[in-house]
Amino acid sequence: MEQRKPDRTLDRDGQIAVLHSLLDIGEMLVCSGAEINRVEDTLARIGYSYGAEHMDIFAIMSSIIVTAVFPGYREVTLTRRITSPGPTDFTKIEELNALSRECCKAPFSPGKLREKVCRIREEQLSDRDLIAGSLIGSFSFAVFFGGTIADGLTSAGIALLICLLQKRIVKYMPNTVTSNLVISVFMGAFIWSITRLFSFLHQDWVAIGDIMLLIPGLAMTNAFRDVLVGDTIAGLMRLIESLLWAGAIAAGFMVAFWFLQEVVA
């Protein structure tokens, strides 16, 4: 990788400030669903643009370590613990990539870089976009896998409840596996009840439409990609988390269906 000469000389405080911003960028990339290779490459390029002579980046799903060696053998190492990965957000990944390209062309001051990073961090997916995507996705999957229009509309209606639970439960259960288990139990019980109440609805197709909103398809795909490009540790960690996530969803629906079938039916 070509090392860029800095446009300005940073003092010790400026170097540390830049590395703090790098950790924020890396954390947002990991939490938004970016592959590990992209995270490490992005942070290294930004570090070189600020005058680092050597960059060592180590990133996994739960931690990021950044070491930069500046002229005069001044070495700075910072680490960041990632405790709660967020939802996949391609918009945030795109904005962070654009920011990294801007830095490589003409580095900002440490304060300006911090300001831009904070602005991107504060941006959140609007509730309207989340609900619209959930409605379209659940309806489409329910019909695609063989359900009727009524099944699709019912699945879309239940998707609204899933969005509401995701917004509420995440405040009390930051662990993705636990929160998805709880959501799956509630949704499984609701689907079982409504399909028993209205006999023209098909339980399997309604459930499939809503399950597709919860399964970690992208996370599992990135896990295999990480392994194939050599980030074995990160890939295996992401794969294990994805399997636990998927298992929690399956267990939640299964427990709800089995319990109601045995106790109520």
C-alpha positions, 0 to 999 in steps of 0.5 A: 500500500502506498504511504502518503505524505502528510499535508500537515505535521501533527503533534502528539495530541493530534495523533491520538485524536486521529487514532480515536477517530479511526477507532470510531470509524472501525467500530461503526463499520463493524457494527454496520455489517462491513467485512473485516478486510474492509475495516482494516484496509480503510483504517490503514489508508486513513492512517497513512494519509495523516503521516503514519509510516506504518499502520498495524490494524487488528479487528474482530467482531468484539475488538479493534486494535490500532497501532500507528508509527509516526515519523521519529518512531513515535508509536501510538496504540489504542484499542476499542472493545465492541460490546453491541453490534448494531443492525446492518446499515449500508448507508453508513458504510457508504458514508464512511467509505466516502469519508475515507476517500476524502481523507486520503485525497486531502486530510482534514484537521483532527477536529474536523475529522472528529466532527464528520465522524460524529455526524455519521455516527448520529445518523440513524435509519428512519422509522419510516424506511425501516417499517417500509422495508419490513412490510415489503420484505415480509409480504414478498417472502410470504407470497414467494414461498407459496402463501396467498395474498392474505398470508402476505398481508398478515405477515406484513402486519405482524412485521409492524409488531416486530419493528416495534419490539426491536425498537423496545427490546434492544434497550433492555437486551443489547445481546442480539441472540437473547433479543431475537429469542424473545421476539421469536417467542412473542411472534410465534405465539401471535402467529399461532393464535391468529392462524387458528382464529382465521382458518384461511390463513396458513401458519407456515407461510405467514411465519416464513415471511416474518422469520426472513426479517430476523435471520442473519443472512448477510452476517453469515455471508460475510463470515464465509467471506472473511474466512476465505480472504484469510481473516479466519478468527473474525470469520469464525466468530461471526459465523458462530454468532450467526448460527447462535442467532439463527438457532435462537430464532428457530427455538423461539418459534418452535417453543411458542408453537409447541407450548400453545399446541400442547396447552391450548389445543 
